Amino acid sequence: MFCKYCGNEIADNSKFCPKCGNEIHPIRKMSNDNAVQQQKVVDNNEKKIEDVVIVNTRHKSVAKVVLPVILVIIICGVFIVTKVISTKNNNNNAVNNADNKDYFVAEDKDNTLKNDDQKDDEAKSDSNKIVEDMDRGYTSETTADDVVNNEKSVSKEPDFIRYWPIGDEVFNEEKQIYELKNIGVDKSRIAFIYYKDAEINGITAHYGMSISFDGESQKIYEIHYYLTDDEFHKFEKKYGVPDSQDEETKILRWDSDTSQQIMACYYDDFGTVYEFREMEKSGKGYIVSLLFT
């Protein structure tokens, strides 16, 4: 054997090394039981190491399987949540759009109704305007002074004024009766006023217009518009077909919800009419009259 201190070869039973002098302790041989026990320990340790390796390997395998599954579940969950939120938002948007659509439809209906009402009001306004254009806003209480002042403000001086005559009773010897003889005119009382430039319902009255007054009260009692055939047909188209026609006199009449009567008649010669005869004017066509009752 060899010295464990200096490595010198010595006898197997030597107690001291002859070279270095250190005590030599003999190495005991392990019994079979100890060897077996030690081998078991080694085997157990190796088995534990193998078990650890197997467990770790199993853990790694499980991790390789579980982690992707968990990841897929997370992704699916996120997708589902996103889908739900998106669907909810879409439903809300759809509801809002439906509400907005209903609102705009309702608004359109309201606007349509408003437009219809506005058209009706405009139609009524036009209907009233037709009468106003004909009677120029005058009533049976309008006086000659009112008309003169108003017409001056909207047009010009009258083209002709006829005053009421001053009469005197004179006895006719031949007839043996008293007759009224004109001896002049009373300029404080107007019989009628004539305007050459006039319109009826926006249509030109080619022969003009006359406004007549009562001799005593000096209140208006009729207005005449003198139209050509073409002008009258335009008026009739705009104002409407007459409600009635007298077969004998051929006088056309329109019903009115006011105190005025509206009528028209054709004349071959306006000279047969008092106003035109007084003005020594002539013409032919229709006279549209507005009579105050």
SULJO-V255054 format. One record per backbone hydrogen bond with DSSP energy under -1.0 kcal/mol. CO is the residue of the C=O (numbers start at 1). NH is the residue of the N-H. E is the energy in kcal/mol with one decimal. If there is no record, write none. Layout:
# SULJO-V255054
CO:NH:E
CO:NH:E
This chain:
# SULJO-V255054
1:10:-2.9
3:7:-1.4
8:3:-3.0
11:14:-1.3
15:24:-4.8
17:21:-2.4
22:17:-2.1
31:35:-2.7
32:36:-3.1
33:37:-3.2
34:38:-3.4
35:39:-2.6
36:40:-2.4
37:41:-2.4
38:42:-2.7
39:43:-3.3
40:44:-3.8
41:45:-3.0
42:46:-3.0
43:47:-3.2
44:48:-3.0
45:49:-2.6
46:50:-2.8
47:51:-3.3
48:52:-3.0
49:53:-2.6
50:54:-3.3
51:55:-3.5
52:56:-3.2
53:57:-2.9
54:58:-3.4
55:59:-3.4
56:60:-3.0
57:61:-2.5
58:62:-3.6
59:63:-3.0
60:64:-2.4
61:65:-1.7
62:66:-3.9
63:67:-2.2
65:69:-1.3
66:70:-3.2
67:71:-2.8
68:72:-2.8
69:73:-2.8
70:74:-2.8
71:75:-2.7
72:76:-3.0
73:77:-2.8
74:78:-2.9
75:79:-2.6
76:80:-2.9
77:81:-2.9
78:82:-2.7
79:83:-2.8
80:84:-2.9
81:85:-2.7
82:86:-2.9
83:87:-3.1
84:88:-2.8
85:89:-2.8
86:90:-2.9
87:91:-2.9
88:92:-2.8
89:93:-3.2
90:94:-3.1
91:95:-3.0
92:96:-3.3
93:97:-3.6
94:98:-3.0
95:99:-3.3
96:100:-3.5
97:101:-3.4
98:102:-3.3
99:103:-2.9
100:104:-3.4
101:105:-3.3
102:106:-3.2
103:107:-3.3
104:108:-3.4
105:109:-2.9
106:110:-3.1
107:111:-3.3
108:112:-3.1
109:113:-3.2
110:114:-3.2
111:115:-3.3
112:116:-2.9
113:117:-3.2
114:118:-3.2
115:119:-2.9
116:120:-2.8
117:121:-3.1
118:122:-3.1
119:123:-2.9
120:124:-3.0
121:125:-3.2
122:126:-3.2
123:127:-2.7
124:128:-2.8
125:129:-2.8
126:130:-2.4
127:131:-1.5
128:132:-2.6
129:133:-3.7
130:134:-1.8
131:135:-3.4
132:136:-2.3
135:138:-2.2
139:142:-1.7
142:220:-3.1
143:147:-2.1
144:148:-2.7
145:149:-2.5
146:150:-2.4
147:151:-3.3
148:152:-1.8
149:153:-1.2
150:154:-1.5
151:155:-2.2
160:194:-3.0
162:191:-3.4
162:192:-1.7
164:186:-3.1
166:183:-3.1
168:181:-3.0
170:179:-3.7
172:176:-2.5
172:177:-1.2
177:172:-4.5
179:170:-3.8
181:168:-2.1
184:166:-3.1
186:189:-2.1
189:164:-2.5
191:213:-2.4
192:162:-2.7
193:211:-2.5
194:159:-1.9
194:160:-1.5
195:209:-2.4
198:205:-2.5
200:203:-1.7
203:200:-2.9
205:208:-1.9
208:226:-2.4
209:195:-3.0
210:224:-2.7
211:193:-2.2
212:221:-2.0
212:222:-1.1
214:218:-1.4
218:144:-1.9
219:214:-2.6
221:292:-2.2
222:212:-2.6
223:290:-2.6
224:210:-2.2
225:288:-2.4
226:207:-1.9
227:286:-2.0
228:232:-2.4
229:233:-2.2
230:234:-1.9
231:235:-2.2
232:236:-3.1
233:237:-2.2
234:238:-2.0
235:239:-3.5
236:240:-2.4
244:253:-2.6
246:250:-2.3
251:246:-2.4
252:264:-2.0
253:243:-1.7
253:244:-1.7
259:293:-1.3
261:291:-2.9
262:254:-2.4
263:289:-3.1
264:252:-3.1
265:287:-2.5
267:285:-2.2
269:272:-1.6
270:273:-2.1
273:277:-2.7
274:278:-2.4
275:279:-1.7
276:281:-2.5
283:270:-3.1
285:267:-3.3
286:227:-3.4
287:265:-1.5
288:225:-2.4
289:263:-2.2
290:223:-1.9
291:261:-2.5
